């Protein structure tokens, strides 16, 4: 396609907004159709860069590394909400560090004295932390500056998008009905945001496939505490029992959090499938649709790499 052609991007989560920015800055006339601006699931993210529990590995590594490069650039501007932060990821079962972590700046195994009680191994590294409300606002400003426009409504089908050279489907969990894609399922996530009692480093436990996560990410005056990963659940109502569990797990590792004041609860439904889907499809009516969804809990981590792949599929240079 050529510069100036109308492109409809469906969805305004981190995948949709990043893709829209990449296309608009490449010269496309971008029209975003979405129910929510920005998407609630992306707003609920922690968020720390890390290609965790997503496939296919070769593509995920490529997309994640490209996103990492861009987040490092964005961290030079405080207005983006991206900061390079040091911290620890630890395990209670002496798991080896994932290969992506070993390449990060400052990577080293932790000394036993650095680990909280009950943990047998851990490693320290420096990684981008993203304050999602600030970051999504930054993407919205950048998209509007590039000429992108928004229309708030729900699409029943791609034919409802109106005249467009191409449709880019970044609808997240909405793709289950819109495509339709029965392989897509929600994994409910909940975070608790509290006042920061003085934390400057992150902490994350490698909990594997457990539904109960343990992490805390400092963002200036606030800390995002996590979390949950309830497979198959997409309800976005706050769960008080889950919030109590999150606070207790985090305070056990960092006692200062027990005295922090709760500011809000953030709940989202991670759009999950066996593999992330970034590919072109031509419908029966000839409509070209480029899919970019199914990122699970790694939407932020893969956002720039997947957006640039979508652009490449459209041959927008």
PyMOL commands that set and color helices and strands:
alter all, ss='L'
color gray80, all
select helices_A, chain A and resi 14-25+40-43+57-74+78-80+99-102+112-114+132-145+158-161+172-178+240-253+255-259+296-313
alter helices_A, ss='H'
color red, helices_A
select strands_A, chain A and resi 6-10+29-34+82-91+108-109+121-130+149-152+166-169+185-195+202-205+212-219+222-228+230-231+262-282+288-295
alter strands_A, ss='S'
color yellow, strands_A
deselect
rebuild
show_as cartoon
